[in-house]
Amino acid sequence: MGDVSILRTRGGIAVSGSALDTYLEAIYVLHSEGEQVLSSRVADYLGVSRPTVSQTLQRLVGQGYVEVSDTRELVLTEEGRKRAEAIIRKHRLLERWLTDVLGLDWADAHVEAARLEGSISPLVESKLNEMLNHPATCPHGNVIPGNGHAVPKGVGLDEAPPNTPLEVIRIVEVAEEDLELLRFFHRTGLVPGETVQVHEPEPYAAGVTVTVREQTLSLDPAVAHRVQVRPKPMSQTA
């Protein structure tokens, strides 16, 4: 099973990878974002057919990496979680290196990290982590497993209070599969650490209006929800 490869779509770009790791990573990400992880949702997330998902999940269950609840939800076992975290750790470290050191944009770094994550050895991973000074998160603000940092608490821009300085803390992981959306966030400044403010909603108006880097943007609520924020500390708003 570990030697089987599939093509997953990264924003329209086919990326080859271990089927086992790809499915475990998908289940881990969807669960971490609070979604109900059904086989149909995994199929949509990976851009593959439902029969293909069913066949692969049967093998994952048989190998002890995944369990299926009474409500048909997919749950990682302890071994499944450890394996998923190992591949996600490599992916996010690679994204950090590709953006911070090589200067790739978010979207290109995400695609290249997916291509490389299955190839780096534990030694290279350790040296990469050391060179990057044990980073807390990937460029999008999602925590790197194993580096001792907790997931920051926040809400989507669509749920944030208006007229309050807010700090972007992360882009939800599921948004990373939309490469053009990643480029939009990066280009407009909706990035971790940036200050953003939500406008008071106008009567009958659609969308979420925000100001970031002296520009005003009108976001679809589903897009706004993918940007997680928290109130900016008072010491940083003075």
C-alpha positions in Angstrom: 0.0 0.0 0.0 2.7 2.4 0.9 4.3 2.1 -2.6 1.0 2.9 -4.4 0.9 6.4 -5.9 -2.0 8.5 -6.9 -2.4 11.9 -8.6 -4.0 14.5 -6.4 -5.0 17.8 -7.7 -3.4 21.0 -6.2 -5.4 23.8 -7.7 -5.5 22.1 -11.1 -1.9 20.8 -10.9 -1.5 17.0 -10.6 0.9 16.0 -7.9 2.0 12.4 -7.4 2.2 11.0 -3.9 1.7 7.9 -1.7 -2.0 7.1 -1.6 -1.7 6.1 2.0 -0.1 9.3 3.1 -2.4 11.4 0.9 -5.6 10.0 2.5 -4.2 10.1 6.0 -3.2 13.8 5.5 -6.7 14.6 4.1 -8.5 13.0 7.0 -6.2 14.8 9.5 -6.7 18.2 7.9 -10.4 17.9 7.6 -10.8 16.8 11.2 -8.5 19.5 12.5 -10.7 22.1 10.8 -13.8 20.7 12.6 -15.4 19.1 9.6 -17.3 15.8 9.7 -15.0 13.5 7.8 -17.1 11.3 5.6 -15.7 9.4 2.6 -17.6 11.7 0.2 -15.9 14.7 1.8 -12.5 13.1 1.4 -13.3 12.4 -2.3 -14.2 16.0 -2.9 -11.1 17.3 -1.0 -8.8 15.1 -3.0 -10.6 15.4 -6.3 -11.0 11.7 -6.8 -14.0 9.4 -7.3 -16.0 8.0 -4.5 -15.4 4.3 -5.5 -11.6 5.0 -5.4 -11.9 6.5 -1.9 -13.9 3.5 -0.7 -11.4 1.0 -1.9 -8.4 2.9 -0.4 -10.2 3.5 2.9 -10.9 -0.2 3.2 -7.2 -0.9 3.0 -6.5 1.9 5.5 -8.9 0.3 7.9 -7.4 -3.1 7.3 -3.9 -1.8 8.1 -5.1 -0.2 11.4 -4.7 3.5 10.4 -8.4 4.4 10.2 -11.6 3.4 12.0 -15.2 4.1 10.9 -17.7 5.3 13.5 -21.3 4.3 13.8 -22.2 7.5 11.9 -19.8 6.6 9.1 -17.3 9.2 10.1 -13.6 8.4 9.5 -11.4 8.6 12.5 -7.6 8.2 12.6 -6.2 5.6 15.0 -3.2 6.6 17.1 -0.9 5.0 14.5 -2.8 6.8 11.7 -2.5 10.2 13.5 1.2 9.7 14.0 1.8 8.9 10.4 -0.4 11.8 9.2 1.4 14.3 11.5 4.8 13.1 10.2 3.9 13.9 6.6 2.2 17.1 7.5 5.3 18.2 9.5 7.5 17.6 6.4 5.0 19.5 4.2 4.8 22.6 6.4 8.6 22.7 7.0 9.1 22.5 3.3 6.6 25.3 2.7 8.5 27.5 5.2 11.8 26.8 3.5 10.5 27.3 0.0 8.9 30.7 0.9 11.4 32.1 3.4 14.6 30.9 1.8 13.9 30.3 -1.9 11.3 33.1 -2.2 8.5 31.1 -3.8 5.0 32.5 -3.5 2.4 30.6 -1.3 0.8 28.7 -4.1 4.0 27.5 -5.8 5.5 26.6 -2.4 2.4 24.5 -1.6 2.7 22.5 -4.8 6.4 22.0 -4.6 6.2 20.9 -0.9 3.6 18.3 -1.9 6.0 17.0 -4.5 8.9 16.8 -2.1 7.3 15.8 1.2 7.6 12.0 0.5 11.2 12.2 -0.4 13.1 13.9 2.4 14.8 11.7 5.0 14.5 12.1 8.8 18.0 13.5 8.8 17.2 16.2 6.2 13.9 17.0 8.0 15.8 17.5 11.2 18.5 19.7 9.6 15.8 21.7 7.8 13.9 22.3 11.1 17.2 23.4 12.7 18.1 25.7 9.9 14.7 27.4 10.1 15.0 27.8 13.9 12.2 25.4 14.7 9.3 27.4 13.2 5.9 27.4 14.9 3.9 27.4 11.7 3.8 27.1 8.0 3.6 30.4 6.0 -0.2 30.3 6.3 -0.1 30.1 10.1 -0.9 26.4 10.5 1.0 24.8 13.3 3.9 22.5 12.5 3.4 19.2 14.4 6.3 18.3 16.8 7.6 21.8 17.4 5.7 22.3 20.6 3.2 24.9 19.6 -0.6 25.0 20.1 -3.1 25.8 17.4 -4.0 29.5 17.9 -7.7 30.3 18.7 -9.5 32.5 16.3 -12.7 33.1 14.3 -13.3 33.6 10.6 -13.5 37.2 9.3 -17.2 36.5 8.6 -17.7 36.1 12.4 -15.3 38.8 13.6 -16.5 41.9 15.4 -16.6 45.1 13.2 -14.6 48.2 13.7 -12.0 46.4 15.8 -8.3 46.0 15.0 -7.8 42.3 14.3 -4.7 40.2 13.7 -4.7 37.5 11.0 -3.5 34.3 12.7 -3.9 31.7 10.0 -5.5 30.6 6.7 -7.5 27.4 7.3 -5.7 24.4 5.8 -8.6 23.4 3.4 -8.1 26.8 1.6 -4.6 25.6 0.5 -6.1 23.4 -2.2 -7.3 26.5 -4.1 -4.1 27.9 -5.4 -5.6 31.1 -6.9 -7.2 31.8 -3.5 -3.8 31.4 -1.8 -2.3 33.8 -4.3 -5.2 36.3 -3.6 -4.6 36.1 0.1 -0.8 36.6 -0.3 -1.1 39.4 -2.8 -3.7 41.4 -0.8 -2.0 41.1 2.5 -4.4 38.7 4.2 -1.5 36.9 5.8 -0.5 35.9 9.4 0.6 38.9 11.5 -1.2 41.5 9.3 -3.8 43.9 10.8 -7.3 43.8 9.3 -10.5 45.5 10.2 -14.1 44.4 9.4 -16.6 47.1 8.4 -20.0 47.4 9.9 -22.3 45.5 7.5 -24.5 47.7 5.3 -28.2 46.9 5.1 -29.0 44.5 2.2 -25.3 44.3 1.3 -23.7 41.0 0.4 -20.3 39.9 1.4 -17.8 40.9 4.1 -16.0 44.2 3.7 -12.6 44.5 5.2 -9.7 46.9 5.2 -6.1 45.6 5.0 -2.9 47.5 4.0 -5.0 50.6 3.3 -7.1 48.8 0.7 -10.8 47.8 1.0 -11.9 44.4 -0.1 -15.3 42.8 -0.4 -15.1 39.1 0.3 -17.5 36.2 -0.2 -18.5 35.0 3.3 -17.1 31.5 2.5 -13.7 33.1 1.5 -13.8 35.4 4.6 -14.3 32.3 6.8 -11.0 30.9 5.7 -9.1 33.8 7.2 -8.9 33.2 11.0 -8.3 36.3 13.1 -8.3 37.4 16.8 -8.4 40.8 18.5 -5.1 42.6 18.2 -3.4 43.0 21.6 -3.8 46.5 23.0 0.0 47.0 23.2 0.1 46.6 19.4 -2.8 48.9 18.6 -1.5 52.0 20.3 
